[in-house]
Structures are given as C-alpha cells and as structure tokens.
Amino acid sequence: MKNHFVRRGYVPTDLKEFNKDSCNLLRKAQKDIHYLIEKGYPIKSASTFVGNHYVLSERQRLALVRATSTYETIKMRKSRQKRPEFNQKKVYIDGLNLIITLEVALSGSILLRCMDGTIRDLAGLRGTYRLIDKTDIAIGLIGNKLEEMHIKEAYFYLDSPVSNTGRLKHRIQELLASYDFKVHVELVNNADIILEKKDNVITSDSVVLNKCTGWINLAEEIIQENIPDAFLLDLRMEEG
C-alpha cells in the first residue's frame, strides 16, 4: 500500500538554507570549492574546508558536492551525452535514481541543476524506499517520454538490497504494460556496476556517468517539459 501525501526529499530547514540570501552564499562557496578541485584537491576535503569557512550546514555542503565538477569531468560527460531520440533502440535505466528525482520534483522539494547539466536531488536513500502518492505519476511520466522517443525496449535496474524494490518492480511492470515498448525490470545487487558497462544509460549518478559509454539526460527533459514549478536551485557555473 502506498503512503499518501508524502513529500519526497522535503526537509523544513530547506526554506531557510536554500533561500535567496543562502543561495548567494552557496554560489560564493561553490566558486571556492571549484577552484580547489581544479587544483587537484578531493571534493570532499574541499567542501569540508570551504564549508567550515562559510559555516554551511551538512545539507548545503552535500548540495555543493553533488552539483560541482571540474571542467575536464564536465567535458568528458558532455561528450558522451546523447539526445533522447532512440528509434527502435534499447535504453538502460537507473530505476531508483530516475524515479526518486521525479518524485522529489513532484513533491516541490529541492533539486539541483548541476554543472554537468543533470538534475540531482538531496533525498538520500540510506537503504530504504517506500512507494508514495507521486510514484505512479513519476512512472507514467517516464513511460510517456520513452514512448515519445520510440524506443524498442527499456531495462530498469533496481537495487535489491533497498527495501520495497520488489514492490516497485511490480508497479513499473503494471503501469508500463500498455506501452508500445518492451519493459524489463531487474532486481540486482548493485545497479551501478551493470550500468557502468552500458550505452544509452538513463541516470544522473556521477559514478555511472564517468564510466558508461553513453547516457541520456532524461530526468532533466521530463522535469523541463512536465514539472515547470519544480524547486530548482541553479548551481551551474560559467567557465572562465
């Protein structure tokens, strides 16, 4: 049974920690973190140093870590990015990554527009997941977009150690059964390891983006087209 009226990724302090004044401070801190990582410092160390200087919360620091990359990394990821037009092709989907991002968007909780062009959330699984009232809507948005792309088959990978992924698997199969493409949903021990070796991967996971052959920025497309009032914090930076 789904939990109703749940705001995925919502934290009450976000209204203060990501308001206009806070975001101006975050952008200053991001420039300092970016300077350090361009010089070769690990991003965790850089975010700790800069976060302490600006007295940032753990959630603000996490936002900066998720949003910030070196220009070399961004260039590499962009070179592998593909446009979402895949007539009669297979796509490989990081199921929890995509669905949770859309649930967060539908919940009005904070999302990050990152330097590599992806949209990431701050929800954090910690090994637990429950279907909520936005889950069906998110799956439907995914199905509509995939059908628009005229794909042949969609492979969803869900991490089996995370609770309730079995229920999510059945829900995906039920809701997408009537679409024109074939749907496969697999419970696996670690989705990242499988997706890292694939082409036409749908994810915003930085580890996967750094290793996969090619990827599709589907969450960004869906949010732009269908959830215009999403709570998006723009943490892109101009090069130079």
C-alpha positions as CSV (number, residue, x, y, z in Angstrom):
1,M,0.0,0.0,0.0
2,K,1.4,3.4,-0.9
3,N,1.9,6.2,1.6
4,H,-0.2,9.1,0.6
5,F,0.6,12.8,0.6
6,V,4.3,12.3,1.2
7,R,6.8,15.0,0.1
8,R,9.8,13.0,-1.1
9,G,13.1,14.7,-0.1
10,Y,11.4,17.5,1.9
11,V,13.3,19.0,4.8
12,P,11.7,22.0,6.6
13,T,15.0,23.8,7.0
14,D,15.5,23.9,3.2
15,L,13.3,27.0,3.0
16,K,16.0,28.8,5.0
17,E,19.1,27.0,3.9
18,F,18.3,27.5,0.2
19,N,16.5,30.9,0.2
20,K,17.8,33.8,-1.9
21,D,20.4,35.0,0.6
22,S,21.7,31.5,1.3
23,C,21.9,30.7,-2.4
24,N,24.2,33.8,-2.9
25,L,26.4,32.5,-0.2
26,L,26.4,28.9,-1.7
27,R,27.4,30.2,-5.1
28,K,30.4,32.0,-3.5
29,A,31.3,28.8,-1.6
30,Q,30.9,26.8,-4.8
31,K,33.5,29.0,-6.6
32,D,36.0,28.3,-3.9
33,I,35.3,24.6,-3.9
34,H,35.6,24.6,-7.7
35,Y,38.9,26.5,-7.6
36,L,40.3,23.8,-5.2
37,I,39.2,20.8,-7.2
38,E,40.6,22.3,-10.4
39,K,43.9,22.4,-8.5
40,G,43.6,18.7,-7.7
41,Y,42.1,18.7,-4.2
42,P,39.5,16.0,-3.5
43,I,36.0,17.4,-3.5
44,K,35.2,16.0,0.0
45,S,38.2,17.8,1.5
46,A,37.5,21.0,-0.4
47,S,33.8,21.0,0.7
48,T,34.8,20.5,4.3
49,F,37.4,23.3,4.2
50,V,35.1,25.7,2.4
51,G,32.0,24.6,4.3
52,N,33.7,25.3,7.6
53,H,34.8,28.8,6.4
54,Y,31.3,29.7,5.3
55,V,29.6,27.9,8.2
56,L,27.5,25.8,5.9
57,S,25.1,23.0,7.0
58,E,25.7,19.4,6.1
59,R,22.9,19.6,3.6
60,Q,24.3,22.7,1.9
61,R,27.7,21.0,1.7
62,L,26.1,18.0,0.1
63,A,24.3,20.2,-2.4
64,L,27.7,21.7,-3.5
65,V,29.4,18.3,-3.7
66,R,26.6,16.9,-5.9
67,A,26.5,20.0,-8.2
68,T,30.2,20.8,-8.6
69,S,32.6,19.1,-11.1
70,T,35.9,20.0,-12.8
71,Y,35.6,21.4,-16.3
72,E,37.5,18.3,-17.5
73,T,34.9,16.0,-16.0
74,I,32.1,18.0,-17.4
75,K,33.6,18.0,-20.9
76,M,34.0,14.2,-20.7
77,R,30.4,13.6,-19.6
78,K,29.0,16.0,-22.2
79,S,30.9,14.2,-24.9
80,R,29.0,11.0,-24.0
81,Q,25.6,12.6,-23.7
82,K,23.0,11.7,-26.3
83,R,19.8,13.3,-27.4
84,P,16.6,11.5,-26.4
85,E,15.7,10.2,-29.9
86,F,16.2,6.4,-30.0
87,N,14.0,4.9,-32.6
88,Q,13.9,1.1,-32.0
89,K,16.8,1.1,-29.6
90,K,17.3,-0.2,-26.1
91,V,17.7,2.0,-23.1
92,Y,19.1,1.1,-19.6
93,I,17.6,2.9,-16.7
94,D,18.9,3.5,-13.2
95,G,15.4,3.0,-11.8
96,L,15.6,4.4,-8.3
97,N,17.8,7.3,-9.4
98,L,15.3,8.4,-12.1
99,I,12.1,7.7,-10.1
100,I,13.2,9.4,-6.9
101,T,14.4,12.5,-8.8
102,L,10.9,12.8,-10.4
103,E,9.2,12.1,-7.0
104,V,11.2,14.9,-5.4
105,A,10.3,17.3,-8.3
106,L,6.6,16.4,-7.9
107,S,6.9,17.0,-4.2
108,G,8.1,20.5,-4.6
109,S,11.3,19.5,-2.7
110,I,14.7,20.9,-3.6
111,L,16.5,19.8,-6.7
112,L,19.9,20.9,-8.0
113,R,20.7,22.0,-11.6
114,C,24.3,20.8,-11.7
115,M,27.4,21.9,-13.6
116,D,27.2,18.8,-15.9
117,G,23.6,19.6,-16.9
118,T,22.0,16.9,-14.8
119,I,19.3,17.5,-12.2
120,R,20.1,15.8,-8.8
121,D,18.2,15.6,-5.6
122,L,19.2,15.5,-1.9
123,A,16.7,12.8,-0.9
124,G,19.2,10.1,0.1
125,L,18.0,6.5,0.3
126,R,20.1,5.0,3.1
127,G,18.8,1.6,2.1
128,T,15.1,2.3,2.4
129,Y,12.5,3.2,-0.2
130,R,8.7,3.3,0.0
131,L,6.2,3.9,-2.7
132,I,4.4,7.2,-2.3
133,D,1.5,9.1,-3.9
134,K,3.9,10.5,-6.5
135,T,5.4,7.2,-7.6
136,D,2.7,6.3,-10.1
137,I,2.8,9.8,-11.6
138,A,6.6,9.6,-12.0
139,I,6.4,6.2,-13.7
140,G,3.8,7.5,-16.0
141,L,5.9,10.5,-17.0
142,I,8.8,8.1,-17.7
143,G,6.6,5.8,-19.8
144,N,5.2,8.8,-21.8
145,K,8.7,10.1,-22.6
146,L,10.1,6.7,-23.6
147,E,7.2,6.2,-25.9
148,E,7.8,9.6,-27.4
149,M,11.4,8.5,-28.1
150,H,10.1,5.4,-30.0
151,I,12.4,3.1,-28.1
152,K,12.3,-0.7,-28.6
153,E,13.0,-1.9,-25.1
154,A,13.5,-0.4,-21.6
155,Y,15.6,-2.2,-19.0
156,F,15.0,-0.9,-15.5
157,Y,17.6,-1.9,-12.8
158,L,16.6,-1.7,-9.2
159,D,19.0,-2.3,-6.2
160,S,17.6,-5.3,-4.4
161,P,19.2,-4.5,-1.1
162,V,17.0,-1.4,-0.9
163,S,13.7,-2.1,0.8
164,N,10.5,-2.3,-1.3
165,T,12.2,-2.5,-4.7
166,G,10.2,-5.7,-5.3
167,R,7.0,-3.7,-5.0
168,L,8.4,-1.0,-7.2
169,K,9.3,-3.6,-9.8
170,H,5.7,-4.9,-10.0
171,R,4.4,-1.3,-10.1
172,I,6.6,-0.4,-13.1
173,Q,5.5,-3.6,-14.9
174,E,1.8,-2.9,-14.2
175,L,1.9,0.8,-15.2
176,L,4.0,0.4,-18.4
177,A,2.4,-2.8,-19.7
178,S,0.2,-1.0,-22.2
179,Y,3.0,1.0,-23.8
180,D,4.5,0.2,-27.3
181,F,7.9,-0.8,-26.0
182,K,9.0,-3.9,-24.1
183,V,9.7,-3.4,-20.4
184,H,12.2,-5.4,-18.3
185,V,12.6,-4.8,-14.6
186,E,15.5,-6.5,-12.9
187,L,16.4,-6.6,-9.2
188,V,20.2,-6.6,-8.9
189,N,22.7,-6.3,-6.1
190,N,24.3,-3.2,-7.5
191,A,22.8,-1.3,-10.5
192,D,25.8,0.9,-10.9
193,I,28.1,-1.9,-11.8
194,I,25.8,-3.1,-14.6
195,L,25.0,0.4,-15.9
196,E,28.7,1.4,-16.0
197,K,29.2,-1.0,-18.9
198,K,26.2,0.1,-20.9
199,D,25.4,2.6,-23.7
200,N,22.1,4.6,-23.7
201,V,22.1,4.8,-19.9
202,I,19.4,6.9,-18.2
203,T,20.8,8.2,-14.9
204,S,22.3,11.3,-13.2
205,D,24.6,9.2,-11.0
206,S,28.1,10.7,-11.3
207,V,29.9,7.4,-10.9
208,V,27.9,5.8,-13.7
209,L,28.3,8.9,-16.0
210,N,32.1,8.7,-15.6
211,K,32.2,5.1,-16.9
212,C,29.3,4.4,-19.2
213,T,29.6,4.5,-23.0
214,G,26.7,7.0,-23.4
215,W,23.9,8.5,-21.4
216,I,20.6,10.3,-21.7
217,N,19.6,13.2,-19.5
218,L,16.0,12.1,-19.2
219,A,15.1,13.5,-15.8
220,E,16.1,16.9,-17.0
221,E,13.9,16.6,-20.1
222,I,10.9,15.3,-18.2
223,I,11.1,18.0,-15.5
224,Q,11.5,20.8,-18.0
225,E,8.5,19.6,-20.0
226,N,6.1,18.4,-17.3
227,I,7.0,19.9,-13.9
228,P,7.7,23.6,-14.6
229,D,7.2,24.7,-11.0
230,A,9.9,22.3,-9.6
231,F,12.0,23.8,-6.9
232,L,15.3,24.0,-8.9
233,L,18.4,25.6,-7.5
234,D,20.7,26.5,-10.4
235,L,24.3,25.7,-9.5
236,R,25.8,25.8,-12.9
237,M,28.9,27.9,-13.4
238,E,30.2,29.7,-16.4
239,E,33.7,28.5,-17.5
240,G,36.4,31.1,-17.1
